[in-house]
Amino acid sequence: MSIKTTTLCALLGLLAPTAAMAQDSAATLSRLLECKLTADQVAAFTDSINAEEVTDFAHAGSAASGDAALSLWKSDAPITAWGETSDLVHLSSTTEMLLAFKVAPGQELTRGKTIVDRIGGMSPRPDQAAMEETYGWKGMDYRKPLGGNRTARVLVDLSYSPGWVTVGCAYSDIL
């Protein structure tokens, strides 16, 4: 074996655990976003993030979201949830995380509706019409209770985050 091959193999050996860790976090995030974790598993994962033990998932900063009202975190590995893939997650609270991805302006509602149809059984939040009428809010906010205090959510917020679609899970009671 040549020195170059030996060095390459050694480097790959060092990178393999990092790549595996990124895949593990991405897999956990996928399950979390699809409401497939228990409340205890969500709490444990959130505690790991807070303890800075999850090194392949970190706050992306405002550059990633631009003017959008999103708190985006970036994964080193792509995350797939509800038929969509992105490396960005919107953490709206400690109990709700939504996969976030950019779409062409004007396509947000169409893309959101596609996801709502794919998930099935979703309905608008109870006060969505009042929000639109009272506050002039524009977008869509669909939910589907899944039991076990878990709710699938598709949110398109044209008022505060145009150009973005988010889909994920709330592990608590939400409106």
Backbone as CSV, one residue per row, in Angstrom:
resi,resn,N_x,N_y,N_z,CA_x,CA_y,CA_z,C_x,C_y,C_z
1,MET,0.855,-1.167,0.000,0.000,0.000,0.000,0.899,1.227,0.000
2,SER,0.579,2.202,-0.818,1.402,3.398,-0.893,1.120,4.316,0.294
3,ILE,1.996,5.298,0.490,1.827,6.257,1.579,0.549,7.078,1.362
4,LYS,0.280,7.451,0.107,-0.938,8.223,-0.189,-2.188,7.420,0.155
5,THR,-2.201,6.145,-0.204,-3.344,5.292,0.082,-3.498,5.117,1.586
6,THR,-2.391,4.906,2.290,-2.431,4.750,3.735,-2.950,6.026,4.397
7,THR,-2.483,7.168,3.939,-2.935,8.451,4.489,-4.412,8.652,4.215
8,LEU,-4.856,8.342,3.003,-6.266,8.483,2.649,-7.124,7.570,3.519
9,CYS,-6.699,6.346,3.703,-7.453,5.404,4.538,-7.527,5.902,5.984
10,ALA,-6.418,6.442,6.490,-6.403,6.971,7.847,-7.357,8.158,7.972
11,LEU,-7.340,9.037,6.968,-8.244,10.190,6.982,-9.696,9.748,6.930
12,LEU,-10.003,8.807,6.073,-11.371,8.298,5.979,-11.794,7.646,7.289
13,GLY,-10.865,6.971,7.935,-11.147,6.361,9.236,-11.489,7.403,10.285
14,LEU,-10.822,8.553,10.228,-11.121,9.631,11.166,-12.449,10.302,10.848
15,LEU,-12.776,10.410,9.561,-14.006,11.076,9.161,-15.237,10.184,9.310
16,ALA,-15.078,8.896,9.260,-16.214,7.978,9.317,-17.075,8.169,10.565
17,PRO,-16.477,8.283,11.780,-17.346,8.515,12.942,-18.106,9.835,12.848
18,THR,-17.482,10.874,12.312,-18.161,12.159,12.156,-19.320,12.030,11.190
19,ALA,-19.102,11.355,10.075,-20.170,11.159,9.095,-21.291,10.314,9.695
20,ALA,-20.924,9.282,10.442,-21.933,8.433,11.086,-22.727,9.227,12.108
21,MET,-22.053,10.105,12.871,-22.738,10.931,13.857,-23.729,11.866,13.158
22,ALA,-23.317,12.461,12.028,-24.202,13.350,11.280,-25.415,12.580,10.777
23,GLN,-25.201,11.352,10.305,-26.309,10.526,9.844,-27.243,10.188,11.000
24,ASP,-26.674,9.895,12.203,-27.493,9.575,13.365,-28.367,10.758,13.761
25,SER,-27.791,11.961,13.813,-28.564,13.147,14.165,-29.627,13.427,13.116
26,ALA,-29.276,13.298,11.845,-30.244,13.529,10.771,-31.387,12.518,10.873
27,ALA,-31.072,11.253,11.177,-32.112,10.238,11.322,-33.011,10.557,12.514
28,THR,-32.418,11.000,13.622,-33.210,11.381,14.792,-34.085,12.580,14.467
29,LEU,-33.524,13.564,13.774,-34.302,14.739,13.389,-35.456,14.354,12.462
30,SER,-35.202,13.461,11.522,-36.273,13.005,10.626,-37.414,12.384,11.422
31,ARG,-37.070,11.508,12.359,-38.103,10.868,13.183,-38.811,11.895,14.061
32,LEU,-38.061,12.853,14.600,-38.646,13.909,15.418,-39.638,14.733,14.596
33,LEU,-39.232,15.146,13.392,-40.079,15.980,12.534,-41.318,15.246,12.043
34,GLU,-41.268,13.930,11.981,-42.425,13.142,11.560,-43.235,12.627,12.747
35,CYS,-43.004,13.205,13.926,-43.771,12.872,15.135,-43.603,11.415,15.551
36,LYS,-42.435,10.845,15.314,-42.215,9.432,15.616,-41.417,9.206,16.903
37,LEU,-41.098,10.279,17.625,-40.389,10.126,18.895,-41.367,10.301,20.050
38,THR,-41.006,9.741,21.190,-41.787,9.972,22.398,-41.358,11.315,22.993
39,ALA,-42.139,11.821,23.914,-41.792,13.085,24.584,-40.438,12.957,25.282
40,ASP,-40.165,11.791,25.877,-38.879,11.577,26.552,-37.717,11.601,25.563
41,GLN,-37.917,11.009,24.388,-36.863,11.013,23.368,-36.606,12.428,22.851
42,VAL,-37.676,13.217,22.682,-37.516,14.608,22.250,-36.745,15.377,23.309
43,ALA,-37.122,15.201,24.571,-36.437,15.901,25.668,-34.960,15.518,25.722
44,ALA,-34.664,14.231,25.542,-33.267,13.778,25.578,-32.472,14.381,24.422
45,PHE,-33.065,14.427,23.229,-32.373,15.004,22.080,-32.159,16.505,22.285
46,THR,-33.188,17.197,22.775,-33.070,18.634,23.048,-32.008,18.890,24.110
47,ASP,-31.973,18.053,25.151,-30.935,18.187,26.182,-29.547,17.998,25.581
48,SER,-29.413,17.054,24.640,-28.115,16.833,23.977,-27.703,18.054,23.162
49,ILE,-28.676,18.685,22.502,-28.384,19.903,21.738,-27.923,20.999,22.693
50,ASN,-28.666,21.190,23.786,-28.336,22.230,24.766,-26.978,21.997,25.417
51,ALA,-26.613,20.734,25.595,-25.314,20.394,26.192,-24.191,20.431,25.161
52,GLU,-24.524,20.820,23.933,-23.573,20.907,22.825,-22.912,19.570,22.512
53,GLU,-23.669,18.491,22.735,-23.197,17.154,22.398,-23.522,16.797,20.948
54,VAL,-24.450,17.506,20.351,-24.824,17.279,18.955,-24.066,18.327,18.139
55,THR,-22.942,17.921,17.560,-22.063,18.881,16.882,-22.396,19.069,15.413
56,ASP,-23.291,18.238,14.887,-23.623,18.324,13.465,-24.973,18.994,13.222
57,PHE,-25.455,19.739,14.230,-26.722,20.456,14.142,-26.566,21.714,14.982
58,ALA,-26.518,22.867,14.311,-26.225,24.109,15.022,-27.039,25.269,14.458
59,HIS,-27.166,26.301,15.254,-27.909,27.494,14.830,-27.277,28.049,13.560
60,ALA,-28.101,28.317,12.564,-27.604,28.767,11.260,-27.412,30.273,11.197
61,GLY,-27.988,31.006,12.128,-27.867,32.459,12.103,-28.839,33.088,11.127
62,SER,-28.887,34.398,11.138,-29.861,35.125,10.323,-29.529,35.109,8.838
63,ALA,-28.307,34.801,8.484,-27.939,34.767,7.061,-28.734,33.701,6.307
64,ALA,-29.046,32.594,6.972,-29.768,31.500,6.312,-31.221,31.870,6.027
65,SER,-31.840,32.629,6.925,-33.266,32.933,6.763,-33.518,34.302,6.151
66,GLY,-32.501,35.146,6.076,-32.706,36.483,5.537,-33.644,37.272,6.417
67,ASP,-34.672,37.847,5.831,-35.632,38.643,6.593,-36.760,37.804,7.179
68,ALA,-36.770,36.513,6.935,-37.851,35.657,7.411,-37.810,35.519,8.928
69,ALA,-38.981,35.405,9.522,-39.095,35.247,10.969,-38.934,33.772,11.325
70,LEU,-37.774,33.215,11.005,-37.498,31.807,11.280,-36.233,31.693,12.118
71,SER,-36.256,30.810,13.094,-35.063,30.500,13.868,-34.495,29.206,13.287
72,LEU,-33.593,29.355,12.317,-33.112,28.190,11.575,-31.862,27.579,12.182
73,TRP,-31.872,26.253,12.195,-30.721,25.461,12.590,-30.350,24.625,11.376
74,LYS,-29.062,24.358,11.230,-28.556,23.647,10.047,-27.965,22.311,10.457
75,SER,-28.326,21.296,9.698,-27.789,19.954,9.896,-26.669,19.721,8.889
76,ASP,-25.638,19.009,9.299,-24.552,18.663,8.371,-25.014,17.664,7.317
77,ALA,-26.019,16.881,7.640,-26.553,15.888,6.699,-27.986,16.268,6.343
78,PRO,-28.418,15.942,5.141,-29.805,16.241,4.762,-30.804,15.500,5.648
79,ILE,-31.920,16.154,5.905,-32.982,15.583,6.720,-34.202,15.406,5.818
80,THR,-34.821,14.249,5.887,-36.031,13.996,5.107,-37.185,13.768,6.070
81,ALA,-38.266,14.525,5.851,-39.461,14.371,6.681,-40.687,14.745,5.862
82,TRP,-41.727,13.944,5.980,-43.004,14.190,5.302,-42.823,14.349,3.799
83,GLY,-41.844,13.647,3.232,-41.634,13.662,1.788,-40.804,14.838,1.285
84,GLU,-40.252,15.634,2.170,-39.429,16.791,1.800,-38.034,16.609,2.385
85,THR,-37.043,17.232,1.755,-35.667,17.133,2.225,-35.048,18.521,2.299
86,SER,-34.347,18.764,3.386,-33.645,20.027,3.595,-32.580,19.799,4.659
87,ASP,-31.675,20.745,4.786,-30.717,20.676,5.889,-31.016,21.757,6.923
88,LEU,-32.202,22.402,6.803,-32.594,23.470,7.722,-33.836,23.087,8.513
89,VAL,-33.815,23.417,9.794,-34.933,23.150,10.686,-35.273,24.439,11.419
90,HIS,-36.563,24.780,11.426,-37.058,25.931,12.174,-37.449,25.451,13.562
91,LEU,-36.770,25.957,14.587,-37.121,25.629,15.968,-37.991,26.748,16.500
92,SER,-39.299,26.555,16.433,-40.206,27.600,16.901,-40.357,27.576,18.417
93,SER,-40.062,26.448,19.044,-40.070,26.324,20.506,-39.306,25.058,20.867
94,THR,-39.199,24.793,22.148,-38.485,23.577,22.572,-39.290,22.320,22.297
95,THR,-40.573,22.482,21.964,-41.406,21.311,21.703,-41.925,21.254,20.267
96,GLU,-41.468,22.178,19.416,-41.907,22.165,18.018,-40.732,22.452,17.091
97,MET,-40.538,21.546,16.145,-39.497,21.705,15.141,-40.103,21.423,13.781
98,LEU,-39.755,22.276,12.802,-40.318,22.155,11.466,-39.199,22.184,10.434
99,LEU,-39.190,21.225,9.526,-38.268,21.241,8.400,-38.566,22.495,7.599
100,ALA,-37.547,23.244,7.215,-37.745,24.505,6.489,-37.019,24.438,5.156
101,PHE,-37.712,24.902,4.108,-37.053,24.948,2.808,-37.611,26.084,1.977
102,LYS,-36.732,26.652,1.143,-37.095,27.768,0.271,-37.836,27.238,-0.952
103,VAL,-38.786,28.047,-1.405,-39.489,27.772,-2.655,-39.540,29.075,-3.440
104,ALA,-39.843,28.956,-4.713,-39.943,30.154,-5.553,-41.072,31.043,-5.033
105,PRO,-40.846,32.337,-4.981,-41.908,33.247,-4.540,-43.186,33.002,-5.347
106,GLY,-44.306,32.963,-4.629,-45.591,32.703,-5.256,-45.967,31.227,-5.266
107,GLN,-45.015,30.339,-4.937,-45.275,28.893,-4.940,-45.477,28.320,-3.545
108,GLU,-45.392,29.172,-2.523,-45.453,28.694,-1.141,-46.743,27.939,-0.837
109,LEU,-47.886,28.522,-1.173,-49.170,27.885,-0.848,-49.391,26.603,-1.646
110,THR,-48.980,26.600,-2.904,-49.112,25.401,-3.736,-48.281,24.261,-3.149
111,ARG,-47.049,24.554,-2.780,-46.176,23.523,-2.209,-46.702,23.060,-0.860
112,GLY,-47.154,24.008,-0.035,-47.726,23.652,1.260,-48.937,22.752,1.114
113,LYS,-49.810,23.068,0.153,-51.011,22.259,-0.088,-50.643,20.844,-0.539
114,THR,-49.595,20.735,-1.334,-49.117,19.414,-1.759,-48.732,18.560,-0.550
115,ILE,-48.056,19.174,0.412,-47.643,18.448,1.620,-48.861,18.093,2.466
116,VAL,-49.798,19.034,2.614,-51.034,18.779,3.366,-51.763,17.584,2.758
117,ASP,-51.870,17.551,1.445,-52.537,16.432,0.768,-51.782,15.126,0.965
118,ARG,-50.440,15.197,0.939,-49.622,13.996,1.122,-49.811,13.418,2.526
119,ILE,-49.846,14.275,3.546,-50.023,13.810,4.922,-51.450,13.314,5.122
120,GLY,-52.416,14.049,4.587,-53.821,13.663,4.692,-54.407,13.951,6.063
121,GLY,-55.704,14.191,6.091,-56.412,14.388,7.350,-56.080,15.674,8.088
122,MET,-55.497,16.631,7.423,-55.118,17.886,8.077,-56.243,18.909,7.933
123,SER,-56.286,19.849,8.865,-57.267,20.935,8.779,-56.622,22.232,9.264
124,PRO,-57.166,23.369,8.808,-56.598,24.653,9.221,-56.723,24.860,10.725
125,ARG,-55.824,25.654,11.283,-55.920,25.953,12.708,-57.266,26.612,12.959
126,PRO,-57.851,26.391,14.115,-59.219,26.850,14.368,-59.432,28.356,14.202
127,ASP,-58.413,29.151,14.495,-58.596,30.602,14.425,-57.929,31.232,13.198
128,GLN,-57.631,30.424,12.188,-56.935,30.957,11.016,-57.746,32.048,10.317
129,ALA,-59.035,31.847,10.136,-59.868,32.854,9.467,-59.886,34.152,10.266
130,ALA,-59.956,34.049,11.590,-59.947,35.247,12.440,-58.602,35.970,12.339
131,MET,-57.512,35.217,12.280,-56.191,35.835,12.125,-56.106,36.600,10.810
132,GLU,-56.642,36.000,9.763,-56.619,36.650,8.457,-57.457,37.929,8.479
133,GLU,-58.653,37.835,9.077,-59.557,38.978,9.103,-59.086,40.069,10.070
134,THR,-58.696,39.686,11.259,-58.331,40.652,12.290,-56.951,41.259,12.075
135,TYR,-55.984,40.419,11.734,-54.598,40.886,11.660,-54.056,41.001,10.238
136,GLY,-54.839,40.564,9.266,-54.364,40.607,7.890,-53.298,39.561,7.600
137,TRP,-53.228,38.518,8.455,-52.229,37.467,8.276,-52.500,36.723,6.982
138,LYS,-51.436,36.352,6.294,-51.563,35.603,5.040,-50.730,34.336,5.120
139,GLY,-51.326,33.237,4.687,-50.598,31.973,4.670,-51.524,30.800,4.921
140,MET,-50.923,29.720,5.379,-51.692,28.534,5.750,-51.032,27.893,6.958
141,ASP,-51.865,27.386,7.846,-51.384,26.742,9.059,-52.280,25.537,9.301
142,TYR,-51.860,24.384,8.796,-52.649,23.155,8.889,-52.037,22.235,9.935
143,ARG,-52.920,21.511,10.625,-52.488,20.603,11.694,-53.242,19.277,11.609
144,LYS,-52.618,18.270,12.169,-53.260,16.956,12.268,-52.837,16.341,13.595
145,PRO,-53.778,16.226,14.550,-53.449,15.564,15.816,-53.139,14.088,15.566
146,LEU,-52.068,13.609,16.175,-51.651,12.220,15.969,-51.737,11.381,17.233
147,GLY,-52.244,11.952,18.318,-52.294,11.233,19.590,-50.969,11.351,20.317
148,GLY,-50.984,11.021,21.583,-49.750,11.088,22.360,-49.204,12.499,22.453
149,ASN,-50.094,13.501,22.398,-49.695,14.903,22.491,-48.759,15.321,21.360
150,ARG,-48.980,14.748,20.162,-48.169,15.072,18.979,-49.086,15.585,17.877
151,THR,-48.631,16.612,17.182,-49.419,17.212,16.114,-48.532,17.504,14.912
152,ALA,-48.888,16.933,13.764,-48.177,17.267,12.523,-48.627,18.670,12.116
153,ARG,-47.696,19.444,11.565,-48.024,20.832,11.205,-47.362,21.225,9.896
154,VAL,-48.128,21.900,9.037,-47.610,22.520,7.822,-47.898,24.008,7.960
155,LEU,-46.855,24.814,7.929,-46.997,26.256,8.110,-46.346,26.987,6.947
156,VAL,-47.143,27.836,6.306,-46.652,28.753,5.281,-47.059,30.137,5.778
157,ASP,-46.093,30.946,6.154,-46.369,32.251,6.728,-45.919,33.336,5.750
158,LEU,-46.829,33.723,4.868,-46.508,34.730,3.858,-46.313,36.113,4.467
159,SER,-46.881,36.347,5.638,-46.749,37.650,6.288,-45.349,37.867,6.857
160,TYR,-44.765,36.835,7.446,-43.481,36.994,8.130,-42.332,36.196,7.527
161,SER,-42.632,35.203,6.712,-41.583,34.370,6.128,-41.915,33.993,4.692
162,PRO,-42.081,34.989,3.819,-42.378,34.660,2.426,-41.227,33.885,1.784
163,GLY,-41.577,32.964,0.880,-40.552,32.170,0.201,-40.166,30.901,0.943
164,TRP,-40.777,30.645,2.093,-40.448,29.477,2.901,-41.677,28.614,3.124
165,VAL,-41.469,27.306,3.230,-42.492,26.338,3.637,-41.872,25.546,4.770
166,THR,-42.682,25.289,5.813,-42.194,24.487,6.940,-43.184,23.366,7.223
167,VAL,-42.650,22.211,7.612,-43.472,21.050,7.955,-42.759,20.282,9.050
168,GLY,-43.511,19.840,10.051,-42.883,19.098,11.132,-43.870,18.670,12.177
169,CYS,-43.430,18.757,13.446,-44.202,18.197,14.540,-44.117,19.085,15.763
170,ALA,-45.264,19.187,16.456,-45.319,19.814,17.773,-45.565,18.702,18.778
171,TYR,-44.741,18.667,19.803,-44.881,17.659,20.862,-45.493,18.305,22.101
172,SER,-46.620,18.973,21.906,-47.334,19.619,22.991,-48.671,20.068,22.440
173,ASP,-49.488,20.602,23.330,-50.748,21.164,22.863,-50.468,22.460,22.125
174,ILE,-50.998,22.580,20.917,-50.931,23.843,20.192,-52.338,24.194,19.785
175,LEU,-52.580,25.466,19.611,-53.915,25.939,19.221,-54.552,25.107,18.147
